Amino acid sequence: MNAFAPEFGNPLHLNNMFFEHYHRWREPTRDILEIEIKNQAAIDALPTTTHYDHDKGVKYDVEWTEDQKFPHVASRLGMPILREEPIEKILGLERAPAHVGYQFQPFVQTPPMEPDSSLNMTMGDVIYENARVAEWVKFWKCSAFVVFGMSPGFYMFEIYQGDGAPSLNWMADNWNWFDIPRQF
């Protein structure tokens, strides 16, 4: 028996201390709270539609028109990646950005494929500025140094200072993302 639950004389009794609390809000004769009335009124005031997927959606899934959607940010250069190229159609290749389901967003406008007419590359217009690009460059340089610079040094240290080079069987068992073929 649970150390925190009270003991009862009848072992077949259902000892559910939370039964009254659980069913208090589900009882049909309870009083309806004021916040529930306001919530139901707000739900009833929402726009509805009859054109929705009855298997997956609800009647409140009202589609936004293109002018109601939020404008696509950083679309001055245009998004030519959204265009499906003829060779892709011929070969049957399907890239995700060129797929219609990828391009349709319920709350954001579809970005244009052509650059904006106010864009002038000769003036040195700043299109996108990443303030943390130097930080990422330092990160990748340090990561490459650790992988390609310190790993061979650590391996040589293990050969001379440790127990020697690891055997092929040990490497095959412990570094399981590749298997070294053994001749004997």
Secondary structure as the mmCIF struct_conf table of DSSP 4:
data_model
#
loop_
_struct_conf.conf_type_id
_struct_conf.id
_struct_conf.beg_label_comp_id
_struct_conf.beg_label_asym_id
_struct_conf.beg_label_seq_id
_struct_conf.end_label_comp_id
_struct_conf.end_label_asym_id
_struct_conf.end_label_seq_id
BEND BEND1 ALA A 3 ALA A 5
HELX_LH_PP_P HELX_LH_PP_P1 PRO A 6 GLU A 7
BEND BEND2 GLY A 9 GLY A 9
TURN_TY1_P TURN_TY1_P1 PRO A 11 LEU A 12
BEND BEND3 HIS A 13 HIS A 13
TURN_TY1_P TURN_TY1_P2 MET A 17 PHE A 18
HELX_RH_AL_P HELX_RH_AL_P1 PHE A 19 ARG A 24
TURN_TY1_P TURN_TY1_P3 TRP A 25 ARG A 26
TURN_TY1_P TURN_TY1_P4 PRO A 28 THR A 29
BEND BEND4 ARG A 30 ARG A 30
HELX_LH_PP_P HELX_LH_PP_P2 ASP A 31 LEU A 33
HELX_RH_AL_P HELX_RH_AL_P2 GLU A 34 ASP A 44
TURN_TY1_P TURN_TY1_P5 ALA A 45 ALA A 45
BEND BEND5 LEU A 46 LEU A 46
BEND BEND6 THR A 50 THR A 50
BEND BEND7 TYR A 52 TYR A 52
TURN_TY1_P TURN_TY1_P6 HIS A 54 LYS A 56
TURN_TY1_P TURN_TY1_P7 LYS A 59 TYR A 60
HELX_LH_PP_P HELX_LH_PP_P3 VAL A 62 THR A 65
TURN_TY1_P TURN_TY1_P8 GLU A 66 GLN A 68
BEND BEND8 LYS A 69 LYS A 69
STRN STRN1 PHE A 70 PHE A 70
HELX_LH_PP_P HELX_LH_PP_P4 PRO A 71 HIS A 72
TURN_TY1_P TURN_TY1_P9 VAL A 73 ALA A 74
TURN_TY1_P TURN_TY1_P10 ARG A 76 LEU A 77
HELX_RH_3T_P HELX_RH_3T_P1 PRO A 80 LEU A 82
BEND BEND9 ARG A 83 ARG A 83
HELX_LH_PP_P HELX_LH_PP_P5 GLU A 84 GLU A 85
HELX_RH_AL_P HELX_RH_AL_P3 PRO A 86 LEU A 91
TURN_TY1_P TURN_TY1_P11 GLY A 92 GLY A 92
TURN_TY1_P TURN_TY1_P12 ALA A 96 ALA A 98
BEND BEND10 HIS A 99 HIS A 99
HELX_RH_AL_P HELX_RH_AL_P4 VAL A 100 GLN A 103
BEND BEND11 PRO A 106 PHE A 107
STRN STRN2 VAL A 108 VAL A 108
HELX_LH_PP_P HELX_LH_PP_P6 GLN A 109 PRO A 112
BEND BEND12 MET A 113 GLU A 114
HELX_LH_PP_P HELX_LH_PP_P7 PRO A 115 ASP A 116
TURN_TY1_P TURN_TY1_P13 SER A 117 SER A 118
HELX_RH_3T_P HELX_RH_3T_P2 MET A 121 MET A 123
TURN_TY1_P TURN_TY1_P14 GLY A 124 GLY A 124
TURN_TY1_P TURN_TY1_P15 ALA A 131 ARG A 132
HELX_RH_AL_P HELX_RH_AL_P5 VAL A 133 PHE A 145
HELX_RH_PI_P HELX_RH_PI_P1 VAL A 146 MET A 150
HELX_RH_AL_P HELX_RH_AL_P6 SER A 151 GLN A 161
BEND BEND13 GLY A 162 ASP A 163
BEND BEND14 ALA A 165 ALA A 165
HELX_LH_PP_P HELX_LH_PP_P8 PRO A 166 SER A 167
HELX_RH_AL_P HELX_RH_AL_P7 LEU A 168 ASN A 174
BEND BEND15 TRP A 175 TRP A 175
TURN_TY1_P TURN_TY1_P16 ASN A 176 TRP A 177
BEND BEND16 PHE A 178 PHE A 178
#
